[in-house]
Every structure is written in structure tokens, then in C-alpha cells.
Amino acid sequence: MKILFLTGEIQNQLNANTKIAFNMAKKIADKGNECFVAGVCKENISINDESVNIIALKSPKAVEKANTAFENFISRKGVNRSKARKQFMLKHPFKSGVLFLSYTKFYLDFIQKPLYLKQVKKLINDINCDCVIAFYKPVGYYEIFMNSDINIKKYAYQLDPWGLHETDNADFHREIDTFEKAEGIFTTPVLFESYKNHPQYSKFAYKMYPLEFPNIKKVKISEKSIIDFDENYVNILFCGIVADEYRNPKEVLKYICSLIDSGKKIRVYFLGTDDSAVLNEYIKKYPQNVFFHDKVSVEKAFATMDKADILLNISNTLSNQVPSKIFDYFSMGKPILNLQQTDSCPAQRYFDKYPLSFTVKSGEKADLSRLAEFIFGAKNKRIDFEKTEKIYFEATEDYAADKILSVIKKER
């Protein structure tokens, strides 16, 4: 079979959705199929793999330049994106206007939509593929393709909630429209439960297929750690997006810094994207113990995880969204300190099965002596990958690829 994976955008630093699309394409190609990954590229792509065909789609130059200017501005101004965004708008009103237009209906309907669909349609005809699996983020490209009149079997890959929470808003109706057009919908088990119990979404349950994030894999370390960890400390590492609204580090930093105040030698590193005033306060207050580093390549992130003593997870406040990176964490076999932010946290079911984890619950007073015991007992501990693979076999690439292929073959 020939399968096209549409990711919306492709960057050298793969985001969670694009990484899954690329890895699934590789795995399905290894099983004797021909796979293509296509997306809008705003940079020269250096991702190379003989088993997968990577195709760059074009985006309008004006928007590309404005986005690049904005990202460069943020990198110069520091880590707080929301403040940098406001400063950018004041300093660059024209470029800000182009960015604004890039998300308006006018721009989508008359510039982006026809340009994107023309390229996708030509690509489908050129490679003569059997079906397309479209990843819903970014929403614009996913929605444009799913609602198009391109005559091919379309499968949606839905990893995060979109219009699920509000049934009277525009996002809800847009998501319903895309689900109507889908031959099948791959989604997470947590989201599947929400969908099938929802009065409006339940009508799509028959064509929904729950899939865990296929991130459990044996990691080959090919890069050096971007952090030089001091062996005299217990080094705790968070990878991902920190955001006060839905992934707030306050509770866990409060308890860790209480141990630091008592003389414990602990350092906490945040690697990725920061939109957190809370984190920045702790960085200022504890400059020798709390640090932030901008996001790096997947390979460098894994190399850094490999050298850390403990990995830190801050679960979402959303009741139907599991952070995909927890499966990357499990793959590393390292001890994990987990912050559970809600009583109905969907990630907790996975941590309950992980032998080297300690959970702190938001809103509950942590037992600092037990926390210290976990942190200082964690050095040099690791779970064999074979054990992790058995616990989370449904989150392996092989399992997910086989399930995707079985669905596509059944629907042909």
C-alpha cells in the first residue's frame, strides 16, 4: 500500500504530533508499504530516512517571513512568549498584521486553502496513494484537507481534544464536520472514552480506533547531553512545554525548593518551551538550583534525559489529555517525579504501573520526608527496557502500526 501522512507542518525539531507521524510512517514502511510524509516547510529540512519520502509543501512567503521575524524576536527577548508577543506587536505593526491575517477566514479561504489543496491534490495524483492519514494539528491544514473534495480515503489522527469541551462553539461544529468526512478516526484511549460518552460525538464511535501514543521504544543515544549535570547534586529534568494555565510547575517546585532550603543538593532543569511566570520567579529566586534551556532536537533531548537522575512530569489540568512525553520518559527507564494536578488525571493510570515513580498531588500537602527519600534514592536507578516494553506494549510502534494497517486494509 501507499500511504500519505499529512502533518500540516514539518520542522527539523519535530513536535509531538509530527514525530509520531514520521515514526509511524517509518514503521509502516518497514512492514512492506510505501510511505510519504508531507507538510508545509518554513525551513530547509535535514531529516533523512531512506524508508520514508519527505515532501515539502510551500507556504506564502509573506507569512513565512512574519513568523520567522516573530520567532527571532522572541528568542532575543527571552522566555516569556506572551510578553514578547505584545512587544512584537507594538514594535512591528505591519508584520503583526500579516500574522493576524494568516489566521483569518479571508486568508484561509482565498490564499492558504487553494495553494495548499493544489499541492496536496497534485501530490496524491503523482504518488497514486491508497489513503491519507491527516494529523489534526495544526488545525488549519487538517481542516482544509478533511473538508476538501479530493477523492481519496481520509483518516483522521486525533491526539488532542479540539472542540470537545464546548458543544455550542465554532470549534465543536468544525470538528464534527471533519469527523463526518473521515473514513476512520485514530485517537487516544482517553479521548475515545470522552467521545463515545458524548451525545454528539458518540455517533462516530463506530469508526474510532483508540491508540496509545506509540512512543515506547528503545532509544539509541547519538548526541551529547546539552546540560553538564553536576554529580554532586541530584539532577531533575523536565522536557516539554511549561505553561501556568494548564501545566503549572508551582506545586512541585514549592516542595523541591523546600528541600533545597533545608540544605539538600538538588537542581531542577526545564528544557523546552516556557510560558510560565511561576517558573521565572523560581529561576530568579534560586539561580543556583532552577534553570531553563530552550528546546533542542529530539536526539539531544533524549541524550539529556539519559544523563539526568530523575525525570519530572507535570500532568495537564485537562481531564482527557495525556502528555505524550510520559511514554518517552517510560522508555528511558529513569525514575520519574510526577505532579498530578486533578483528581481525575488521565495520566495517573500509566504512572500507577511504572515501578520507579513518585506522585505529588496538587492541593495536598506532600510528605517531604518520603519525597526526599525518593529523590535521593533515585541516583543510578533504571528499569530495563524489556520490562517497560511489556508493561506498555500497546504504546509500542509495532502495535500501533499493525493496528493502523489492519484498519486501513479492512476499510479498503
Beta strands, then each sheet from edge to edge (+ up, - down):
strand 1: 2-10
strand 2: 34-41
strand 3: 52-57
strand 4: 131-135
strand 5: 153-158
strand 6: 184-187
strand 7: 208-210
strand 8: 234-243
strand 9: 266-275
strand 10: 290-294
strand 11: 310-314
strand 12: 336-340
strand 13: 357-361
sheet 1: 3+ 2+ 1+ 4+ 5+ 6+ 7+
sheet 2: 10+ 9+ 8+ 11+ 12+ 13+
end
